[in-house]
Each structure stands twice: as C-alpha cells, then as structure tokens.
Amino acid sequence: MKAKDFDTAFDDGGSIIDQLDLSKKRRPELEQKRVNVDFPVWMIHQMDREARRLGVTRQSVIKMWLAERLKQAA
C-alpha cells in the first residue's frame, strides 16, 4: 500500500490495522526495564499494608509512589 492510500484510508476512518506490522511495535519511554532494589523489612511491611488497603500489588504501590515523587521533583 502506498503512503497516500494509507493516509486516505486512515483519514476516511477505514481500518488500517491489517496494513501494519505490529511485530515491530514499540512504546518509546514506556518500555520496561527490570531493576533490583533492596528494602529493609519494615518498609516491606508498610508497603504490603498499603497495597492491601488499596487492593493492589506491592509493585504497584512502589510504582505509584515513585511516579508521584518524580512528578513533584520535575
């Protein structure tokens, strides 16, 4: 499909999903990278309590808290 035809199909609201190679898709700045962090036991207990209160995982609590702190620092 030529770029002009692709643009026209998109602009007209047609389905273009079949024309895309999704095996090579990327989400810049949203790609995940694993890191290891050691926490004192008392911090883990507090994180677990907060996670139970919110109904989420410990990892989610850590991500939420870090995101909030990074927004404040920006």
KOLGU-4560 file (N, C-alpha, C; in nm, 3 decimals, padded with zeros to 5 digits):
<recs>
<n_xx: 00.085 n_yy: -00.118 n_zz: 00.000 ca_xx: 00.000 ca_yy: 00.000 ca_zz: 00.000 c_xx: 00.089 c_yy: 00.124 c_zz: 00.000 mol: A seq: 1 type: MET>
<n_xx: 00.058 n_yy: 00.218 n_zz: -00.083 ca_xx: 00.133 ca_yy: 00.342 ca_zz: -00.090 c_xx: 00.092 c_yy: 00.431 c_zz: 00.028 mol: A seq: 2 type: LYS>
<n_xx: 00.184 n_yy: 00.520 n_zz: 00.067 ca_xx: 00.159 ca_yy: 00.608 ca_zz: 00.180 c_xx: 00.035 c_yy: 00.693 c_zz: 00.159 mol: A seq: 3 type: ALA>
<n_xx: 00.014 n_yy: 00.740 n_zz: 00.037 ca_xx: -00.103 ca_yy: 00.823 ca_zz: 00.008 c_xx: -00.232 c_yy: 00.744 c_zz: 00.031 mol: A seq: 4 type: LYS>
<n_xx: -00.235 n_yy: 00.619 n_zz: -00.015 ca_xx: -00.352 ca_yy: 00.533 ca_zz: 00.005 c_xx: -00.374 c_yy: 00.503 c_zz: 00.153 mol: A seq: 5 type: ASP>
<n_xx: -00.264 n_yy: 00.481 n_zz: 00.224 ca_xx: -00.272 ca_yy: 00.455 ca_zz: 00.368 c_xx: -00.331 c_yy: 00.576 c_zz: 00.440 mol: A seq: 6 type: PHE>
<n_xx: -00.279 n_yy: 00.696 n_zz: 00.408 ca_xx: -00.329 ca_yy: 00.819 ca_zz: 00.470 c_xx: -00.477 c_yy: 00.841 c_zz: 00.440 mol: A seq: 7 type: ASP>
<n_xx: -00.515 n_yy: 00.815 n_zz: 00.316 ca_xx: -00.655 ca_yy: 00.832 ca_zz: 00.277 c_xx: -00.745 c_yy: 00.737 c_zz: 00.353 mol: A seq: 8 type: THR>
<n_xx: -00.703 n_yy: 00.610 n_zz: 00.364 ca_xx: -00.783 ca_yy: 00.511 ca_zz: 00.437 c_xx: -00.796 c_yy: 00.553 c_zz: 00.583 mol: A seq: 9 type: ALA>
<n_xx: -00.688 n_yy: 00.601 n_zz: 00.642 ca_xx: -00.692 ca_yy: 00.644 ca_zz: 00.781 c_xx: -00.784 c_yy: 00.766 c_zz: 00.797 mol: A seq: 10 type: PHE>
<n_xx: -00.767 n_yy: 00.864 n_zz: 00.712 ca_xx: -00.847 ca_yy: 00.986 ca_zz: 00.720 c_xx: -00.996 c_yy: 00.960 c_zz: 00.699 mol: A seq: 11 type: ASP>
<n_xx: -01.026 n_yy: 00.858 n_zz: 00.617 ca_xx: -01.166 ca_yy: 00.824 ca_zz: 00.591 c_xx: -01.225 c_yy: 00.735 c_zz: 00.700 mol: A seq: 12 type: ASP>
<n_xx: -01.145 n_yy: 00.700 n_zz: 00.800 ca_xx: -01.195 ca_yy: 00.618 ca_zz: 00.910 c_xx: -01.192 c_yy: 00.469 c_zz: 00.879 mol: A seq: 13 type: GLY>
<n_xx: -01.125 n_yy: 00.432 n_zz: 00.772 ca_xx: -01.117 ca_yy: 00.290 ca_zz: 00.737 c_xx: -01.021 c_yy: 00.217 c_zz: 00.829 mol: A seq: 14 type: GLY>
<n_xx: -01.028 n_yy: 00.086 n_zz: 00.826 ca_xx: -00.940 ca_yy: 00.005 ca_zz: 00.909 c_xx: -00.804 c_yy: -00.006 c_zz: 00.841 mol: A seq: 15 type: SER>
<n_xx: -00.700 n_yy: 00.032 n_zz: 00.913 ca_xx: -00.565 ca_yy: 00.024 ca_zz: 00.859 c_xx: -00.482 c_yy: -00.079 c_zz: 00.936 mol: A seq: 16 type: ILE>
<n_xx: -00.540 n_yy: -00.142 n_zz: 01.034 ca_xx: -00.467 ca_yy: -00.232 ca_zz: 01.122 c_xx: -00.403 c_yy: -00.348 c_zz: 01.045 mol: A seq: 17 type: ILE>
<n_xx: -00.470 n_yy: -00.394 n_zz: 00.941 ca_xx: -00.416 ca_yy: -00.504 ca_zz: 00.862 c_xx: -00.292 c_yy: -00.462 c_zz: 00.783 mol: A seq: 18 type: ASP>
<n_xx: -00.271 n_yy: -00.335 n_zz: 00.766 ca_xx: -00.158 ca_yy: -00.284 ca_zz: 00.689 c_xx: -00.034 c_yy: -00.261 c_zz: 00.776 mol: A seq: 19 type: GLN>
<n_xx: -00.047 n_yy: -00.278 n_zz: 00.907 ca_xx: 00.063 ca_yy: -00.250 ca_zz: 00.999 c_xx: 00.135 c_yy: -00.378 c_zz: 01.040 mol: A seq: 20 type: LEU>
<n_xx: 00.265 n_yy: -00.369 n_zz: 01.055 ca_xx: 00.346 ca_yy: -00.480 ca_zz: 01.106 c_xx: 00.362 c_yy: -00.459 c_zz: 01.257 mol: A seq: 21 type: ASP>
<n_xx: 00.272 n_yy: -00.517 n_zz: 01.335 ca_xx: 00.270 ca_yy: -00.495 ca_zz: 01.479 c_xx: 00.377 c_yy: -00.575 c_zz: 01.552 mol: A seq: 22 type: LEU>
<n_xx: 00.448 n_yy: -00.664 n_zz: 01.481 ca_xx: 00.554 ca_yy: -00.741 ca_zz: 01.547 c_xx: 00.672 c_yy: -00.652 c_zz: 01.583 mol: A seq: 23 type: SER>
<n_xx: 00.680 n_yy: -00.534 n_zz: 01.523 ca_xx: 00.791 ca_yy: -00.443 ca_zz: 01.549 c_xx: 00.747 c_yy: -00.318 c_zz: 01.625 mol: A seq: 24 type: LYS>
<n_xx: 00.631 n_yy: -00.324 n_zz: 01.687 ca_xx: 00.580 ca_yy: -00.206 ca_zz: 01.757 c_xx: 00.664 c_yy: -00.176 c_zz: 01.880 mol: A seq: 25 type: LYS>
<n_xx: 00.673 n_yy: -00.049 n_zz: 01.916 ca_xx: 00.746 ca_yy: -00.003 ca_zz: 02.033 c_xx: 00.667 c_yy: 00.105 c_zz: 02.102 mol: A seq: 26 type: ARG>
<n_xx: 00.692 n_yy: 00.121 n_zz: 02.228 ca_xx: 00.631 ca_yy: 00.229 ca_zz: 02.305 c_xx: 00.744 c_yy: 00.306 c_zz: 02.369 mol: A seq: 27 type: ARG>
<n_xx: 00.802 n_yy: 00.401 n_zz: 02.294 ca_xx: 00.917 ca_yy: 00.475 ca_zz: 02.348 c_xx: 00.887 c_yy: 00.536 c_zz: 02.484 mol: A seq: 28 type: PRO>
<n_xx: 00.983 n_yy: 00.528 n_zz: 02.571 ca_xx: 00.975 ca_yy: 00.579 ca_zz: 02.708 c_xx: 00.878 c_yy: 00.500 c_zz: 02.796 mol: A seq: 29 type: GLU>
<n_xx: 00.809 n_yy: 00.402 n_zz: 02.740 ca_xx: 00.720 ca_yy: 00.318 ca_zz: 02.822 c_xx: 00.769 c_yy: 00.174 c_zz: 02.827 mol: A seq: 30 type: LEU>
<n_xx: 00.881 n_yy: 00.147 n_zz: 02.761 ca_xx: 00.936 ca_yy: 00.013 ca_zz: 02.765 c_xx: 00.981 c_yy: -00.016 c_zz: 02.907 mol: A seq: 31 type: GLU>
<n_xx: 00.973 n_yy: -00.140 n_zz: 02.947 ca_xx: 01.004 ca_yy: -00.178 ca_zz: 03.084 c_xx: 01.149 c_yy: -00.224 c_zz: 03.094 mol: A seq: 32 type: GLN>
<n_xx: 01.208 n_yy: -00.195 n_zz: 03.207 ca_xx: 01.342 ca_yy: -00.243 ca_zz: 03.239 c_xx: 01.340 c_yy: -00.287 c_zz: 03.384 mol: A seq: 33 type: LYS>
<n_xx: 01.390 n_yy: -00.404 n_zz: 03.410 ca_xx: 01.388 ca_yy: -00.460 ca_zz: 03.545 c_xx: 01.506 c_yy: -00.403 c_zz: 03.626 mol: A seq: 34 type: ARG>
<n_xx: 01.475 n_yy: -00.364 n_zz: 03.750 ca_xx: 01.579 ca_yy: -00.321 ca_zz: 03.844 c_xx: 01.555 c_yy: -00.393 c_zz: 03.976 mol: A seq: 35 type: VAL>
<n_xx: 01.662 n_yy: -00.412 n_zz: 04.048 ca_xx: 01.651 ca_yy: -00.476 ca_zz: 04.180 c_xx: 01.682 c_yy: -00.372 c_zz: 04.286 mol: A seq: 36 type: ASN>
<n_xx: 01.597 n_yy: -00.367 n_zz: 04.387 ca_xx: 01.616 ca_yy: -00.274 ca_zz: 04.499 c_xx: 01.597 c_yy: -00.353 c_zz: 04.627 mol: A seq: 37 type: VAL>
<n_xx: 01.690 n_yy: -00.334 n_zz: 04.719 ca_xx: 01.679 ca_yy: -00.398 ca_zz: 04.850 c_xx: 01.616 c_yy: -00.300 c_zz: 04.947 mol: A seq: 38 type: ASP>
<n_xx: 01.509 n_yy: -00.345 n_zz: 05.016 ca_xx: 01.439 ca_yy: -00.264 ca_zz: 05.114 c_xx: 01.452 c_yy: -00.327 c_zz: 05.252 mol: A seq: 39 type: PHE>
<n_xx: 01.458 n_yy: -00.245 n_zz: 05.356 ca_xx: 01.452 ca_yy: -00.302 ca_zz: 05.491 c_xx: 01.315 c_yy: -00.368 c_zz: 05.513 mol: A seq: 40 type: PRO>
<n_xx: 01.312 n_yy: -00.467 n_zz: 05.600 ca_xx: 01.189 ca_yy: -00.542 ca_zz: 05.624 c_xx: 01.075 c_yy: -00.452 c_zz: 05.668 mol: A seq: 41 type: VAL>
<n_xx: 01.104 n_yy: -00.350 n_zz: 05.752 ca_xx: 00.997 ca_yy: -00.263 ca_zz: 05.800 c_xx: 00.930 c_yy: -00.189 c_zz: 05.684 mol: A seq: 42 type: TRP>
<n_xx: 01.008 n_yy: -00.152 n_zz: 05.580 ca_xx: 00.950 ca_yy: -00.085 ca_zz: 05.464 c_xx: 00.859 c_yy: -00.180 c_zz: 05.386 mol: A seq: 43 type: MET>
<n_xx: 00.903 n_yy: -00.303 n_zz: 05.373 ca_xx: 00.823 ca_yy: -00.402 ca_zz: 05.301 c_xx: 00.690 c_yy: -00.424 c_zz: 05.372 mol: A seq: 44 type: ILE>
<n_xx: 00.694 n_yy: -00.431 n_zz: 05.504 ca_xx: 00.569 ca_yy: -00.449 ca_zz: 05.580 c_xx: 00.474 c_yy: -00.332 c_zz: 05.557 mol: A seq: 45 type: HIS>
<n_xx: 00.528 n_yy: -00.210 n_zz: 05.560 ca_xx: 00.442 ca_yy: -00.093 ca_zz: 05.537 c_xx: 00.389 c_yy: -00.090 c_zz: 05.394 mol: A seq: 46 type: GLN>
<n_xx: 00.474 n_yy: -00.125 n_zz: 05.298 ca_xx: 00.427 ca_yy: -00.130 ca_zz: 05.159 c_xx: 00.317 c_yy: -00.234 c_zz: 05.142 mol: A seq: 47 type: MET>
<n_xx: 00.334 n_yy: -00.348 n_zz: 05.205 ca_xx: 00.233 ca_yy: -00.454 ca_zz: 05.195 c_xx: 00.101 c_yy: -00.411 c_zz: 05.258 mol: A seq: 48 type: ASP>
<n_xx: 00.107 n_yy: -00.340 n_zz: 05.371 ca_xx: -00.015 ca_yy: -00.290 ca_zz: 05.434 c_xx: -00.087 c_yy: -00.192 c_zz: 05.341 mol: A seq: 49 type: ARG>
<n_xx: -00.010 n_yy: -00.102 n_zz: 05.283 ca_xx: -00.068 ca_yy: -00.004 ca_zz: 05.191 c_xx: -00.124 c_yy: -00.073 c_zz: 05.067 mol: A seq: 50 type: GLU>
<n_xx: -00.054 n_yy: -00.172 n_zz: 05.017 ca_xx: -00.101 ca_yy: -00.246 ca_zz: 04.899 c_xx: -00.234 c_yy: -00.316 c_zz: 04.929 mol: A seq: 51 type: ALA>
<n_xx: -00.245 n_yy: -00.378 n_zz: 05.045 ca_xx: -00.371 ca_yy: -00.443 ca_zz: 05.083 c_xx: -00.482 c_yy: -00.340 c_zz: 05.096 mol: A seq: 52 type: ARG>
<n_xx: -00.452 n_yy: -00.226 n_zz: 05.156 ca_xx: -00.552 ca_yy: -00.121 ca_zz: 05.173 c_xx: -00.604 c_yy: -00.073 c_zz: 05.039 mol: A seq: 53 type: ARG>
<n_xx: -00.513 n_yy: -00.059 n_zz: 04.943 ca_xx: -00.552 ca_yy: -00.010 ca_zz: 04.810 c_xx: -00.602 c_yy: -00.122 c_zz: 04.718 mol: A seq: 54 type: LEU>
<n_xx: -00.578 n_yy: -00.247 n_zz: 04.755 ca_xx: -00.619 ca_yy: -00.359 ca_zz: 04.672 c_xx: -00.532 c_yy: -00.376 c_zz: 04.548 mol: A seq: 55 type: GLY>
<n_xx: -00.403 n_yy: -00.345 n_zz: 04.563 ca_xx: -00.309 ca_yy: -00.360 ca_zz: 04.452 c_xx: -00.187 c_yy: -00.438 c_zz: 04.500 mol: A seq: 56 type: VAL>
<n_xx: -00.094 n_yy: -00.462 n_zz: 04.410 ca_xx: 00.027 ca_yy: -00.534 ca_zz: 04.446 c_xx: 00.131 c_yy: -00.440 c_zz: 04.505 mol: A seq: 57 type: THR>
<n_xx: 00.229 n_yy: -00.498 n_zz: 04.572 ca_xx: 00.340 ca_yy: -00.420 ca_zz: 04.627 c_xx: 00.411 c_yy: -00.344 c_zz: 04.515 mol: A seq: 58 type: ARG>
<n_xx: 00.431 n_yy: -00.410 n_zz: 04.402 ca_xx: 00.497 ca_yy: -00.345 ca_zz: 04.290 c_xx: 00.419 c_yy: -00.222 c_zz: 04.244 mol: A seq: 59 type: GLN>
<n_xx: 00.288 n_yy: -00.231 n_zz: 04.243 ca_xx: 00.206 ca_yy: -00.117 ca_zz: 04.204 c_xx: 00.221 c_yy: -00.001 c_zz: 04.301 mol: A seq: 60 type: SER>
<n_xx: 00.228 n_yy: -00.032 n_zz: 04.430 ca_xx: 00.247 ca_yy: 00.073 ca_zz: 04.530 c_xx: 00.380 c_yy: 00.143 c_zz: 04.507 mol: A seq: 61 type: VAL>
<n_xx: 00.485 n_yy: 00.066 n_zz: 04.484 ca_xx: 00.617 ca_yy: 00.125 ca_zz: 04.461 c_xx: 00.614 c_yy: 00.214 c_zz: 04.337 mol: A seq: 62 type: ILE>
<n_xx: 00.554 n_yy: 00.165 n_zz: 04.229 ca_xx: 00.547 ca_yy: 00.244 ca_zz: 04.106 c_xx: 00.467 c_yy: 00.373 c_zz: 04.127 mol: A seq: 63 type: LYS>
<n_xx: 00.354 n_yy: 00.364 n_zz: 04.198 ca_xx: 00.272 ca_yy: 00.483 ca_zz: 04.222 c_xx: 00.349 c_yy: 00.585 c_zz: 04.304 mol: A seq: 64 type: MET>
<n_xx: 00.413 n_yy: 00.540 n_zz: 04.412 ca_xx: 00.487 ca_yy: 00.632 ca_zz: 04.497 c_xx: 00.604 c_yy: 00.696 c_zz: 04.423 mol: A seq: 65 type: TRP>
<n_xx: 00.676 n_yy: 00.617 n_zz: 04.345 ca_xx: 00.787 ca_yy: 00.673 ca_zz: 04.269 c_xx: 00.738 c_yy: 00.774 c_zz: 04.165 mol: A seq: 66 type: LEU>
<n_xx: 00.630 n_yy: 00.741 n_zz: 04.098 ca_xx: 00.574 ca_yy: 00.833 ca_zz: 03.996 c_xx: 00.533 c_yy: 00.964 c_zz: 04.061 mol: A seq: 67 type: ALA>
<n_xx: 00.467 n_yy: 00.957 n_zz: 04.177 ca_xx: 00.426 ca_yy: 01.079 ca_zz: 04.247 c_xx: 00.547 c_yy: 01.163 c_zz: 04.285 mol: A seq: 68 type: GLU>
<n_xx: 00.650 n_yy: 01.099 n_zz: 04.338 ca_xx: 00.770 ca_yy: 01.171 ca_zz: 04.381 c_xx: 00.844 c_yy: 01.232 c_zz: 04.262 mol: A seq: 69 type: ARG>
<n_xx: 00.851 n_yy: 01.160 n_zz: 04.151 ca_xx: 00.918 ca_yy: 01.214 ca_zz: 04.033 c_xx: 00.843 c_yy: 01.332 c_zz: 03.973 mol: A seq: 70 type: LEU>
<n_xx: 00.709 n_yy: 01.329 n_zz: 03.980 ca_xx: 00.630 ca_yy: 01.442 ca_zz: 03.932 c_xx: 00.656 c_yy: 01.565 c_zz: 04.018 mol: A seq: 71 type: LYS>
<n_xx: 00.666 n_yy: 01.545 n_zz: 04.149 ca_xx: 00.693 ca_yy: 01.656 ca_zz: 04.240 c_xx: 00.829 c_yy: 01.716 c_zz: 04.212 mol: A seq: 72 type: GLN>
<n_xx: 00.926 n_yy: 01.632 n_zz: 04.182 ca_xx: 01.063 ca_yy: 01.677 ca_zz: 04.161 c_xx: 01.080 c_yy: 01.749 c_zz: 04.026 mol: A seq: 73 type: ALA>
<n_xx: 00.991 n_yy: 01.722 n_zz: 03.934 ca_xx: 01.004 ca_yy: 01.780 ca_zz: 03.798 c_xx: 00.971 c_yy: 01.927 c_zz: 03.794 mol: A seq: 74 type: ALA>
</recs>
